[in-house]
Amino acid sequence: MSIRKSAVNGIFYPNEEEEIKKYIKNFNNGFTINENNKLISNPRAIISPHAGYVYSGFTANLAYNLSSKNKFKRIIVIGPSHKVYLEGASIALYEEYETPLGNINIDLEYSKKLKDKYDFISFVDSAHSEHSTETQAPFIKNYFNNVDIVELVYGRLDFKILSSLIDELLEDKNNFIVISTDLSHFYNLEKANKLDNICLNAIAKRDLDQLNNGCEACGLIGIKAIINSSLKNNLKTSVLYYCTSYDRTKDSSRVVGYASVLIGD
């Protein structure tokens, strides 16, 4: 049995199932669903942050919670590579995905088909110790029963090429897409808010041009790709929540921004 081993458990999120469940319970006690979130009744994708759960877990959890009423066959997690240089993207060709909540089945056949069809997709084993994608897995295991996972880690890549893949993924109503990204990194709080609002306004308006005018998300390629696909597939966007590391650390000198977004019809 080949397993995509956890690489950042105990660092970005707890090692133990009980501790993760406690986090999620506390997150869910911290919000109520308002009427605006009902604008998208059929979620097809989310944008979710990937920092440590103490910083961005509440924000990520909100998107997963609001999407969990829908049933999907597979969840495709798409995130930027932070440690391994990639030309194009790497898809996880293992059988299972390890999480403290139990392993998730990887749709290996589906992943192989995508790799064979798209020239920009390969398999680079070292790319799959990536935290941008792994931090999503415990949420997936918690909220979606019997779902398969597909992990795609990208490097240098034209967003329009990635968008062409997303268009195909959206054709199958059994698919749900997770675009992983944090927002600006290590500016003071005022500057971070300014830059992050550029991103959030562009996402809300589905404005690709505006994303080029100051958005400094580490997963900007993924954001552009899903916005491009949402325009082509007539999907709406709803920004759910925004925060920064300042909310946790109270250090306003070097903050990181986080947001969650619901995408669907």
PyRosetta script that sets phi, psi and omega in degrees:
from pyrosetta import init, pose_from_sequence

init()
pose = pose_from_sequence("MSIRKSAVNGIFYPNEEEEIKKYIKNFNNGFTINENNKLISNPRAIISPHAGYVYSGFTANLAYNLSSKNKFKRIIVIGPSHKVYLEGASIALYEEYETPLGNINIDLEYSKKLKDKYDFISFVDSAHSEHSTETQAPFIKNYFNNVDIVELVYGRLDFKILSSLIDELLEDKNNFIVISTDLSHFYNLEKANKLDNICLNAIAKRDLDQLNNGCEACGLIGIKAIINSSLKNNLKTSVLYYCTSYDRTKDSSRVVGYASVLIGD")
pose.set_psi(1, 119.0)
pose.set_omega(1, 177.5)
pose.set_phi(2, -90.5)
pose.set_psi(2, 132.8)
pose.set_omega(2, -173.3)
pose.set_phi(3, -127.8)
pose.set_psi(3, 133.3)
pose.set_omega(3, 170.4)
pose.set_phi(4, -78.3)
pose.set_psi(4, 100.9)
pose.set_omega(4, -173.6)
pose.set_phi(5, -73.3)
pose.set_psi(5, 144.9)
pose.set_omega(5, 173.2)
pose.set_phi(6, -62.9)
pose.set_psi(6, 137.7)
pose.set_omega(6, -177.8)
pose.set_phi(7, -118.7)
pose.set_psi(7, -24.0)
pose.set_omega(7, -175.4)
pose.set_phi(8, -123.2)
pose.set_psi(8, 14.9)
pose.set_omega(8, 173.6)
pose.set_phi(9, -66.3)
pose.set_psi(9, 142.1)
pose.set_omega(9, -174.8)
pose.set_phi(10, 83.4)
pose.set_psi(10, -5.8)
pose.set_omega(10, 177.9)
pose.set_phi(11, -118.3)
pose.set_psi(11, -60.4)
pose.set_omega(11, 179.5)
pose.set_phi(12, -88.5)
pose.set_psi(12, -26.0)
pose.set_omega(12, 179.6)
pose.set_phi(13, -151.1)
pose.set_psi(13, 162.3)
pose.set_omega(13, -174.2)
pose.set_phi(14, -65.3)
pose.set_psi(14, 156.1)
pose.set_omega(14, 175.6)
pose.set_phi(15, -75.0)
pose.set_psi(15, -29.0)
pose.set_omega(15, -169.1)
pose.set_phi(16, -101.9)
pose.set_psi(16, 140.3)
pose.set_omega(16, 178.2)
pose.set_phi(17, -55.7)
pose.set_psi(17, -45.1)
pose.set_omega(17, -176.8)
pose.set_phi(18, -60.2)
pose.set_psi(18, -38.9)
pose.set_omega(18, -179.2)
pose.set_phi(19, -69.3)
pose.set_psi(19, -39.7)
pose.set_omega(19, 177.5)
pose.set_phi(20, -64.2)
pose.set_psi(20, -43.5)
pose.set_omega(20, 179.3)
pose.set_phi(21, -61.2)
pose.set_psi(21, -36.9)
pose.set_omega(21, 179.2)
pose.set_phi(22, -66.2)
pose.set_psi(22, -42.7)
pose.set_omega(22, 175.0)
pose.set_phi(23, -55.7)
pose.set_psi(23, -52.4)
pose.set_omega(23, -175.0)
pose.set_phi(24, -64.0)
pose.set_psi(24, -38.9)
pose.set_omega(24, 176.6)
pose.set_phi(25, -60.8)
pose.set_psi(25, -43.9)
pose.set_omega(25, 178.5)
pose.set_phi(26, -65.7)
pose.set_psi(26, -39.9)
pose.set_omega(26, 176.3)
pose.set_phi(27, -58.2)
pose.set_psi(27, -44.7)
pose.set_omega(27, -175.4)
pose.set_phi(28, -73.0)
pose.set_psi(28, -21.5)
pose.set_omega(28, 174.4)
pose.set_phi(29, -79.0)
pose.set_psi(29, -8.5)
pose.set_omega(29, -173.4)
pose.set_phi(30, -98.4)
pose.set_psi(30, 2.4)
pose.set_omega(30, 179.7)
pose.set_phi(31, -148.5)
pose.set_psi(31, 158.4)
pose.set_omega(31, 170.8)
pose.set_phi(32, -125.5)
pose.set_psi(32, 148.1)
pose.set_omega(32, -178.9)
pose.set_phi(33, -78.1)
pose.set_psi(33, 125.3)
pose.set_omega(33, 178.1)
pose.set_phi(34, -101.9)
pose.set_psi(34, 173.5)
pose.set_omega(34, -173.5)
pose.set_phi(35, -63.3)
pose.set_psi(35, -31.9)
pose.set_omega(35, -178.3)
pose.set_phi(36, -60.8)
pose.set_psi(36, -32.5)
pose.set_omega(36, -178.5)
pose.set_phi(37, -70.9)
pose.set_psi(37, -13.6)
pose.set_omega(37, 178.4)
pose.set_phi(38, -83.1)
pose.set_psi(38, -3.9)
pose.set_omega(38, 178.8)
pose.set_phi(39, -62.2)
pose.set_psi(39, -30.4)
pose.set_omega(39, 176.7)
pose.set_phi(40, -110.6)
pose.set_psi(40, 100.1)
pose.set_omega(40, -176.6)
pose.set_phi(41, -90.3)
pose.set_psi(41, -15.5)
pose.set_omega(41, -178.0)
pose.set_phi(42, -127.1)
pose.set_psi(42, 80.8)
pose.set_omega(42, -178.4)
pose.set_phi(43, -65.2)
pose.set_psi(43, 135.1)
pose.set_omega(43, 176.0)
pose.set_phi(44, -115.5)
pose.set_psi(44, -17.9)
pose.set_omega(44, -178.4)
pose.set_phi(45, -161.2)
pose.set_psi(45, 161.1)
pose.set_omega(45, 171.2)
pose.set_phi(46, -135.2)
pose.set_psi(46, 157.7)
pose.set_omega(46, 164.4)
pose.set_phi(47, -107.7)
pose.set_psi(47, 128.2)
pose.set_omega(47, -172.0)
pose.set_phi(48, -136.2)
pose.set_psi(48, 142.0)
pose.set_omega(48, 178.3)
pose.set_phi(49, -78.0)
pose.set_psi(49, 169.9)
pose.set_omega(49, -174.7)
pose.set_phi(50, -138.7)
pose.set_psi(50, 27.7)
pose.set_omega(50, 176.3)
pose.set_phi(51, -83.0)
pose.set_psi(51, -175.9)
pose.set_omega(51, 174.6)
pose.set_phi(52, -58.7)
pose.set_psi(52, 147.1)
pose.set_omega(52, -175.4)
pose.set_phi(53, -60.2)
pose.set_psi(53, -27.7)
pose.set_omega(53, 178.5)
pose.set_phi(54, -66.6)
pose.set_psi(54, -22.7)
pose.set_omega(54, -179.0)
pose.set_phi(55, -98.1)
pose.set_psi(55, -48.5)
pose.set_omega(55, -171.7)
pose.set_phi(56, -123.5)
pose.set_psi(56, 5.0)
pose.set_omega(56, -176.8)
pose.set_phi(57, -61.8)
pose.set_psi(57, -41.3)
pose.set_omega(57, 178.5)
pose.set_phi(58, -58.9)
pose.set_psi(58, -43.9)
pose.set_omega(58, -176.9)
pose.set_phi(59, -65.1)
pose.set_psi(59, -45.8)
pose.set_omega(59, 178.4)
pose.set_phi(60, -65.5)
pose.set_psi(60, -44.5)
pose.set_omega(60, -177.6)
pose.set_phi(61, -58.1)
pose.set_psi(61, -36.4)
pose.set_omega(61, -179.6)
pose.set_phi(62, -58.2)
pose.set_psi(62, -44.8)
pose.set_omega(62, -179.5)
pose.set_phi(63, -66.2)
pose.set_psi(63, -41.2)
pose.set_omega(63, 179.4)
pose.set_phi(64, -67.5)
pose.set_psi(64, -42.2)
pose.set_omega(64, 179.5)
pose.set_phi(65, -59.4)
pose.set_psi(65, -45.8)
pose.set_omega(65, -176.6)
pose.set_phi(66, -72.3)
pose.set_psi(66, -16.3)
pose.set_omega(66, 178.5)
pose.set_phi(67, -97.1)
pose.set_psi(67, -10.4)
pose.set_omega(67, -168.0)
pose.set_phi(68, -76.4)
pose.set_psi(68, -10.8)
pose.set_omega(68, 178.5)
pose.set_phi(69, -73.8)
pose.set_psi(69, -17.9)
pose.set_omega(69, 179.9)
pose.set_phi(70, -91.0)
pose.set_psi(70, 151.0)
pose.set_omega(70, -178.5)
pose.set_phi(71, -103.8)
pose.set_psi(71, 131.9)
pose.set_omega(71, 179.0)
pose.set_phi(72, -131.4)
pose.set_psi(72, 155.8)
pose.set_omega(72, 176.4)
pose.set_phi(73, -87.6)
pose.set_psi(73, -39.6)
pose.set_omega(73, -179.1)
pose.set_phi(74, -144.0)
pose.set_psi(74, 151.3)
pose.set_omega(74, 177.6)
pose.set_phi(75, -120.2)
pose.set_psi(75, 123.4)
pose.set_omega(75, -178.6)
pose.set_phi(76, -102.1)
pose.set_psi(76, 114.9)
pose.set_omega(76, -178.7)
pose.set_phi(77, -99.9)
pose.set_psi(77, 123.7)
pose.set_omega(77, -176.0)
pose.set_phi(78, -121.4)
pose.set_psi(78, 117.9)
pose.set_omega(78, -177.5)
pose.set_phi(79, -142.8)
pose.set_psi(79, 158.1)
pose.set_omega(79, -179.5)
pose.set_phi(80, -77.3)
pose.set_psi(80, 148.5)
pose.set_omega(80, 175.4)
pose.set_phi(81, -83.5)
pose.set_psi(81, 129.0)
pose.set_omega(81, -179.7)
pose.set_phi(82, -100.9)
pose.set_psi(82, -23.2)
pose.set_omega(82, -172.6)
pose.set_phi(83, -118.4)
pose.set_psi(83, -28.2)
pose.set_omega(83, -175.3)
pose.set_phi(84, -111.1)
pose.set_psi(84, 127.3)
pose.set_omega(84, 177.9)
pose.set_phi(85, -73.4)
pose.set_psi(85, 129.8)
pose.set_omega(85, 179.5)
pose.set_phi(86, -129.6)
pose.set_psi(86, 137.7)
pose.set_omega(86, 163.5)
pose.set_phi(87, -97.3)
pose.set_psi(87, 112.1)
pose.set_omega(87, -174.3)
pose.set_phi(88, 88.7)
pose.set_psi(88, -134.9)
pose.set_omega(88, -175.3)
pose.set_phi(89, -144.9)
pose.set_psi(89, 158.3)
pose.set_omega(89, 176.6)
pose.set_phi(90, -118.7)
pose.set_psi(90, 136.6)
pose.set_omega(90, 178.7)
pose.set_phi(91, -111.4)
pose.set_psi(91, 140.2)
pose.set_omega(91, -174.4)
pose.set_phi(92, -75.2)
pose.set_psi(92, 114.5)
pose.set_omega(92, 179.6)
pose.set_phi(93, -106.4)
pose.set_psi(93, 63.9)
pose.set_omega(93, 173.7)
pose.set_phi(94, -120.4)
pose.set_psi(94, 178.3)
pose.set_omega(94, -179.3)
pose.set_phi(95, -97.3)
pose.set_psi(95, -32.0)
pose.set_omega(95, -179.4)
pose.set_phi(96, -137.6)
pose.set_psi(96, 158.4)
pose.set_omega(96, -179.2)
pose.set_phi(97, -118.5)
pose.set_psi(97, 118.2)
pose.set_omega(97, -173.9)
pose.set_phi(98, -79.2)
pose.set_psi(98, 133.0)
pose.set_omega(98, 169.8)
pose.set_phi(99, -141.6)
pose.set_psi(99, 158.1)
pose.set_omega(99, 176.7)
pose.set_phi(100, -63.4)
pose.set_psi(100, -17.0)
pose.set_omega(100, 179.4)
pose.set_phi(101, -90.5)
pose.set_psi(101, 2.1)
pose.set_omega(101, -174.7)
pose.set_phi(102, 115.8)
pose.set_psi(102, 153.7)
pose.set_omega(102, -177.1)
pose.set_phi(103, -73.8)
pose.set_psi(103, 151.7)
pose.set_omega(103, 175.6)
pose.set_phi(104, -108.9)
pose.set_psi(104, 136.9)
pose.set_omega(104, 176.6)
pose.set_phi(105, -69.8)
pose.set_psi(105, 130.4)
pose.set_omega(105, 173.1)
pose.set_phi(106, -89.1)
pose.set_psi(106, 132.6)
pose.set_omega(106, 175.8)
pose.set_phi(107, -77.4)
pose.set_psi(107, 84.8)
pose.set_omega(107, -173.2)
pose.set_phi(108, -68.6)
pose.set_psi(108, -40.3)
pose.set_omega(108, 179.6)
pose.set_phi(109, -62.6)
pose.set_psi(109, -45.1)
pose.set_omega(109, 179.2)
pose.set_phi(110, -63.2)
pose.set_psi(110, -42.1)
pose.set_omega(110, -179.9)
pose.set_phi(111, -63.3)
pose.set_psi(111, -41.7)
pose.set_omega(111, 179.2)
pose.set_phi(112, -64.5)
pose.set_psi(112, -38.2)
pose.set_omega(112, 178.8)
pose.set_phi(113, -63.8)
pose.set_psi(113, -41.4)
pose.set_omega(113, 177.7)
pose.set_phi(114, -64.3)
pose.set_psi(114, -41.9)
pose.set_omega(114, 179.2)
pose.set_phi(115, -62.2)
pose.set_psi(115, -41.0)
pose.set_omega(115, -179.0)
pose.set_phi(116, -70.8)
pose.set_psi(116, -29.0)
pose.set_omega(116, -174.9)
pose.set_phi(117, -84.5)
pose.set_psi(117, -36.1)
pose.set_omega(117, -172.4)
pose.set_phi(118, -107.9)
pose.set_psi(118, 122.6)
pose.set_omega(118, -176.9)
pose.set_phi(119, -63.8)
pose.set_psi(119, -27.2)
pose.set_omega(119, -176.3)
pose.set_phi(120, -80.9)
pose.set_psi(120, -7.1)
pose.set_omega(120, -179.1)
pose.set_phi(121, -99.6)
pose.set_psi(121, 129.7)
pose.set_omega(121, 175.0)
pose.set_phi(122, -133.1)
pose.set_psi(122, -169.7)
pose.set_omega(122, 172.9)
pose.set_phi(123, -127.6)
pose.set_psi(123, 112.2)
pose.set_omega(123, 177.7)
pose.set_phi(124, -118.3)
pose.set_psi(124, 104.7)
pose.set_omega(124, -172.9)
pose.set_phi(125, -52.6)
pose.set_psi(125, -43.0)
pose.set_omega(125, -175.7)
pose.set_phi(126, -66.4)
pose.set_psi(126, -18.9)
pose.set_omega(126, 179.6)
pose.set_phi(127, -73.7)
pose.set_psi(127, -14.6)
pose.set_omega(127, -173.5)
pose.set_phi(128, -100.2)
pose.set_psi(128, 41.1)
pose.set_omega(128, 163.3)
pose.set_phi(129, -119.4)
pose.set_psi(129, 29.5)
pose.set_omega(129, -169.9)
pose.set_phi(130, -84.7)
pose.set_psi(130, 128.0)
pose.set_omega(130, -177.7)
pose.set_phi(131, -76.3)
pose.set_psi(131, -25.4)
pose.set_omega(131, -177.5)
pose.set_phi(132, -62.2)
pose.set_psi(132, -32.3)
pose.set_omega(132, 177.9)
pose.set_phi(133, -93.0)
pose.set_psi(133, -39.2)
pose.set_omega(133, -175.4)
pose.set_phi(134, -63.9)
pose.set_psi(134, -36.3)
pose.set_omega(134, -179.2)
pose.set_phi(135, -63.0)
pose.set_psi(135, -18.1)
pose.set_omega(135, 178.2)
pose.set_phi(136, -80.0)
pose.set_psi(136, -25.4)
pose.set_omega(136, -169.8)
pose.set_phi(137, -62.9)
pose.set_psi(137, -44.0)
pose.set_omega(137, 177.3)
pose.set_phi(138, -60.8)
pose.set_psi(138, -36.6)
pose.set_omega(138, 175.9)
pose.set_phi(139, -63.8)
pose.set_psi(139, -42.2)
pose.set_omega(139, 179.0)
pose.set_phi(140, -61.9)
pose.set_psi(140, -46.2)
pose.set_omega(140, 179.9)
pose.set_phi(141, -63.2)
pose.set_psi(141, -36.7)
pose.set_omega(141, -178.4)
pose.set_phi(142, -70.0)
pose.set_psi(142, -41.0)
pose.set_omega(142, -169.7)
pose.set_phi(143, -97.8)
pose.set_psi(143, -20.5)
pose.set_omega(143, -173.4)
pose.set_phi(144, -124.5)
pose.set_psi(144, 115.7)
pose.set_omega(144, 179.4)
pose.set_phi(145, -82.8)
pose.set_psi(145, 138.7)
pose.set_omega(145, 172.9)
pose.set_phi(146, 56.5)
pose.set_psi(146, 31.0)
pose.set_omega(146, 177.3)
pose.set_phi(147, -95.5)
pose.set_psi(147, 147.1)
pose.set_omega(147, 173.1)
pose.set_phi(148, -92.9)
pose.set_psi(148, 157.4)
pose.set_omega(148, 179.7)
pose.set_phi(149, -121.4)
pose.set_psi(149, 147.2)
pose.set_omega(149, 171.7)
pose.set_phi(150, -128.0)
pose.set_psi(150, 128.7)
pose.set_omega(150, -178.9)
pose.set_phi(151, -112.7)
pose.set_psi(151, 123.5)
pose.set_omega(151, 178.2)
pose.set_phi(152, -124.3)
pose.set_psi(152, 118.9)
pose.set_omega(152, 179.1)
pose.set_phi(153, -110.8)
pose.set_psi(153, 125.1)
pose.set_omega(153, -175.3)
pose.set_phi(154, -115.0)
pose.set_psi(154, 156.6)
pose.set_omega(154, 175.6)
pose.set_phi(155, -121.9)
pose.set_psi(155, -120.5)
pose.set_omega(155, 178.2)
pose.set_phi(156, -72.9)
pose.set_psi(156, 117.6)
pose.set_omega(156, -171.7)
pose.set_phi(157, -162.5)
pose.set_psi(157, 137.0)
pose.set_omega(157, 173.9)
pose.set_phi(158, -71.6)
pose.set_psi(158, 127.9)
pose.set_omega(158, -177.0)
pose.set_phi(159, -61.0)
pose.set_psi(159, -28.4)
pose.set_omega(159, -179.9)
pose.set_phi(160, -68.8)
pose.set_psi(160, -31.8)
pose.set_omega(160, 176.4)
pose.set_phi(161, -68.7)
pose.set_psi(161, -44.7)
pose.set_omega(161, 176.6)
pose.set_phi(162, -62.8)
pose.set_psi(162, -37.5)
pose.set_omega(162, 179.0)
pose.set_phi(163, -62.5)
pose.set_psi(163, -34.9)
pose.set_omega(163, 178.1)
pose.set_phi(164, -63.7)
pose.set_psi(164, -36.1)
pose.set_omega(164, 174.3)
pose.set_phi(165, -67.1)
pose.set_psi(165, -45.3)
pose.set_omega(165, 179.8)
pose.set_phi(166, -60.3)
pose.set_psi(166, -38.0)
pose.set_omega(166, 176.8)
pose.set_phi(167, -56.9)
pose.set_psi(167, -43.0)
pose.set_omega(167, 178.2)
pose.set_phi(168, -66.7)
pose.set_psi(168, -41.4)
pose.set_omega(168, 179.1)
pose.set_phi(169, -60.3)
pose.set_psi(169, -38.1)
pose.set_omega(169, -178.3)
pose.set_phi(170, -70.9)
pose.set_psi(170, -20.7)
pose.set_omega(170, 178.1)
pose.set_phi(171, -63.2)
pose.set_psi(171, -28.2)
pose.set_omega(171, 179.8)
pose.set_phi(172, -95.4)
pose.set_psi(172, 112.2)
pose.set_omega(172, -177.1)
pose.set_phi(173, -66.1)
pose.set_psi(173, -12.6)
pose.set_omega(173, 177.6)
pose.set_phi(174, -81.1)
pose.set_psi(174, -7.2)
pose.set_omega(174, -178.4)
pose.set_phi(175, -93.5)
pose.set_psi(175, 143.7)
pose.set_omega(175, 172.6)
pose.set_phi(176, -130.5)
pose.set_psi(176, 134.9)
pose.set_omega(176, -171.8)
pose.set_phi(177, -112.3)
pose.set_psi(177, 134.2)
pose.set_omega(177, 174.5)
pose.set_phi(178, -115.0)
pose.set_psi(178, 118.1)
pose.set_omega(178, 174.7)
pose.set_phi(179, -100.3)
pose.set_psi(179, 115.2)
pose.set_omega(179, -175.4)
pose.set_phi(180, -96.2)
pose.set_psi(180, 128.5)
pose.set_omega(180, 176.0)
pose.set_phi(181, -164.0)
pose.set_psi(181, 145.8)
pose.set_omega(181, 161.2)
pose.set_phi(182, -98.4)
pose.set_psi(182, 175.1)
pose.set_omega(182, -177.6)
pose.set_phi(183, -103.2)
pose.set_psi(183, -134.1)
pose.set_omega(183, -175.3)
pose.set_phi(184, -67.2)
pose.set_psi(184, 156.2)
pose.set_omega(184, -176.4)
pose.set_phi(185, -125.7)
pose.set_psi(185, 122.0)
pose.set_omega(185, 163.1)
pose.set_phi(186, 70.3)
pose.set_psi(186, 27.2)
pose.set_omega(186, 168.0)
pose.set_phi(187, -92.6)
pose.set_psi(187, 169.2)
pose.set_omega(187, 171.2)
pose.set_phi(188, -70.4)
pose.set_psi(188, 164.8)
pose.set_omega(188, -170.7)
pose.set_phi(189, -58.5)
pose.set_psi(189, -42.9)
pose.set_omega(189, -178.8)
pose.set_phi(190, -62.5)
pose.set_psi(190, -46.2)
pose.set_omega(190, 179.7)
pose.set_phi(191, -65.9)
pose.set_psi(191, -40.8)
pose.set_omega(191, 179.7)
pose.set_phi(192, -61.3)
pose.set_psi(192, -45.7)
pose.set_omega(192, 178.8)
pose.set_phi(193, -59.4)
pose.set_psi(193, -41.1)
pose.set_omega(193, -179.5)
pose.set_phi(194, -63.8)
pose.set_psi(194, -48.3)
pose.set_omega(194, -179.5)
pose.set_phi(195, -66.3)
pose.set_psi(195, -42.2)
pose.set_omega(195, -177.6)
pose.set_phi(196, -67.3)
pose.set_psi(196, -33.5)
pose.set_omega(196, 177.4)
pose.set_phi(197, -66.2)
pose.set_psi(197, -29.9)
pose.set_omega(197, 173.3)
pose.set_phi(198, -60.6)
pose.set_psi(198, -47.0)
pose.set_omega(198, 178.2)
pose.set_phi(199, -60.3)
pose.set_psi(199, -49.9)
pose.set_omega(199, -173.0)
pose.set_phi(200, -67.2)
pose.set_psi(200, -39.5)
pose.set_omega(200, 177.1)
pose.set_phi(201, -65.4)
pose.set_psi(201, -39.3)
pose.set_omega(201, 178.2)
pose.set_phi(202, -64.9)
pose.set_psi(202, -41.7)
pose.set_omega(202, 178.4)
pose.set_phi(203, -64.5)
pose.set_psi(203, -45.1)
pose.set_omega(203, -179.0)
pose.set_phi(204, -61.7)
pose.set_psi(204, -36.9)
pose.set_omega(204, -178.5)
pose.set_phi(205, -92.0)
pose.set_psi(205, -4.8)
pose.set_omega(205, -174.8)
pose.set_phi(206, 54.4)
pose.set_psi(206, 49.4)
pose.set_omega(206, -174.7)
pose.set_phi(207, -108.1)
pose.set_psi(207, 99.5)
pose.set_omega(207, -178.1)
pose.set_phi(208, -64.8)
pose.set_psi(208, -38.8)
pose.set_omega(208, -179.2)
pose.set_phi(209, -62.0)
pose.set_psi(209, -40.6)
pose.set_omega(209, -178.5)
pose.set_phi(210, -64.8)
pose.set_psi(210, -28.4)
pose.set_omega(210, 178.5)
pose.set_phi(211, -64.7)
pose.set_psi(211, -20.0)
pose.set_omega(211, 178.5)
pose.set_phi(212, -86.5)
pose.set_psi(212, -1.7)
pose.set_omega(212, -172.8)
pose.set_phi(213, -108.7)
pose.set_psi(213, 42.0)
pose.set_omega(213, 174.1)
pose.set_phi(214, 126.1)
pose.set_psi(214, -6.4)
pose.set_omega(214, 177.1)
pose.set_phi(215, -70.4)
pose.set_psi(215, 124.0)
pose.set_omega(215, -177.0)
pose.set_phi(216, -118.8)
pose.set_psi(216, 39.0)
pose.set_omega(216, 176.9)
pose.set_phi(217, -68.9)
pose.set_psi(217, 140.0)
pose.set_omega(217, 178.2)
pose.set_phi(218, -68.1)
pose.set_psi(218, -24.9)
pose.set_omega(218, 177.4)
pose.set_phi(219, -104.1)
pose.set_psi(219, 37.0)
pose.set_omega(219, -176.5)
pose.set_phi(220, -59.4)
pose.set_psi(220, -36.4)
pose.set_omega(220, 178.1)
pose.set_phi(221, -59.7)
pose.set_psi(221, -44.1)
pose.set_omega(221, 178.5)
pose.set_phi(222, -65.6)
pose.set_psi(222, -40.1)
pose.set_omega(222, 177.8)
pose.set_phi(223, -61.8)
pose.set_psi(223, -48.3)
pose.set_omega(223, -179.9)
pose.set_phi(224, -60.3)
pose.set_psi(224, -40.6)
pose.set_omega(224, -177.9)
pose.set_phi(225, -63.8)
pose.set_psi(225, -45.2)
pose.set_omega(225, -177.7)
pose.set_phi(226, -72.5)
pose.set_psi(226, -33.4)
pose.set_omega(226, 176.6)
pose.set_phi(227, -67.8)
pose.set_psi(227, -42.6)
pose.set_omega(227, 176.8)
pose.set_phi(228, -58.8)
pose.set_psi(228, -43.6)
pose.set_omega(228, 179.6)
pose.set_phi(229, -70.3)
pose.set_psi(229, -32.7)
pose.set_omega(229, 178.2)
pose.set_phi(230, -67.6)
pose.set_psi(230, -34.0)
pose.set_omega(230, 175.4)
pose.set_phi(231, -66.2)
pose.set_psi(231, -44.8)
pose.set_omega(231, -178.1)
pose.set_phi(232, -69.3)
pose.set_psi(232, -29.6)
pose.set_omega(232, -176.3)
pose.set_phi(233, -105.3)
pose.set_psi(233, 9.4)
pose.set_omega(233, 175.7)
pose.set_phi(234, 56.4)
pose.set_psi(234, 47.1)
pose.set_omega(234, 177.2)
pose.set_phi(235, -102.2)
pose.set_psi(235, 144.4)
pose.set_omega(235, 179.0)
pose.set_phi(236, -89.9)
pose.set_psi(236, 160.1)
pose.set_omega(236, 174.7)
pose.set_phi(237, -122.5)
pose.set_psi(237, 144.5)
pose.set_omega(237, 177.4)
pose.set_phi(238, -137.8)
pose.set_psi(238, 111.5)
pose.set_omega(238, 177.1)
pose.set_phi(239, -73.6)
pose.set_psi(239, 121.2)
pose.set_omega(239, -173.8)
pose.set_phi(240, -89.4)
pose.set_psi(240, -44.1)
pose.set_omega(240, -171.3)
pose.set_phi(241, -161.3)
pose.set_psi(241, 146.2)
pose.set_omega(241, 176.6)
pose.set_phi(242, -136.6)
pose.set_psi(242, 138.1)
pose.set_omega(242, 174.0)
pose.set_phi(243, -152.5)
pose.set_psi(243, 176.9)
pose.set_omega(243, 173.8)
pose.set_phi(244, -133.9)
pose.set_psi(244, 170.1)
pose.set_omega(244, 177.7)
pose.set_phi(245, -62.1)
pose.set_psi(245, -20.7)
pose.set_omega(245, 178.1)
pose.set_phi(246, -58.1)
pose.set_psi(246, -35.4)
pose.set_omega(246, -179.0)
pose.set_phi(247, -58.5)
pose.set_psi(247, -26.8)
pose.set_omega(247, 179.3)
pose.set_phi(248, -97.7)
pose.set_psi(248, -44.7)
pose.set_omega(248, -171.1)
pose.set_phi(249, -91.1)
pose.set_psi(249, -25.1)
pose.set_omega(249, -172.6)
pose.set_phi(250, 62.6)
pose.set_psi(250, 19.4)
pose.set_omega(250, 173.9)
pose.set_phi(251, -99.9)
pose.set_psi(251, 109.2)
pose.set_omega(251, -175.4)
pose.set_phi(252, -91.4)
pose.set_psi(252, 3.0)
pose.set_omega(252, -174.8)
pose.set_phi(253, -85.4)
pose.set_psi(253, -31.4)
pose.set_omega(253, -178.9)
pose.set_phi(254, -142.9)
pose.set_psi(254, 97.5)
pose.set_omega(254, -175.5)
pose.set_phi(255, -118.2)
pose.set_psi(255, 161.1)
pose.set_omega(255, 173.8)
pose.set_phi(256, -122.1)
pose.set_psi(256, 139.6)
pose.set_omega(256, -177.8)
pose.set_phi(257, -98.5)
pose.set_psi(257, 148.3)
pose.set_omega(257, -179.2)
pose.set_phi(258, -138.9)
pose.set_psi(258, 142.3)
pose.set_omega(258, 177.0)
pose.set_phi(259, -149.0)
pose.set_psi(259, 155.9)
pose.set_omega(259, 171.9)
pose.set_phi(260, -125.3)
pose.set_psi(260, 144.5)
pose.set_omega(260, -174.0)
pose.set_phi(261, -138.4)
pose.set_psi(261, 138.7)
pose.set_omega(261, 173.9)
pose.set_phi(262, -102.8)
pose.set_psi(262, 135.9)
pose.set_omega(262, -179.3)
pose.set_phi(263, -129.7)
pose.set_psi(263, 128.8)
pose.set_omega(263, -179.6)
pose.set_phi(264, 174.0)
pose.set_psi(264, -156.5)
pose.set_omega(264, -179.6)
pose.set_phi(265, -135.2)
pose.dump_pdb("model.pdb")
